[in-house]
Amino acid sequence: MGIVLVDVCSGNVMTTVDIEQIIETEFPEVAVIINDCLSYCGLCGVRPFVLVNGKIVFGQTVDECLDKIREEIKKELSVYE
């Protein structure tokens, strides 16, 4: 289990990329968890999003969301530097 958790809804467009492989390879301190539902159905249906340590991170596209996820992970990890 990582010190930063990225929760992904299995119904969200973020699952169209191998987000586990992408994020966990770049950040070994991170655990990506695919959940059946995160109870953000209104957001889930309209744009890519995840929760990073409980904070909503979203973008207009999957790539934009990935960039924002990376930024949020770096913020979360900066506490440990």
Buried (B, 14 or more C-beta within 10 A) or exposed (E): EBEBBBBBBEBBBBBEBEBBEBBBEEBEEBBBEBEEEBEBEEBBEEBBBBBBBEEEBBBEEBEEBBEBBBEBBEEBBEEEE
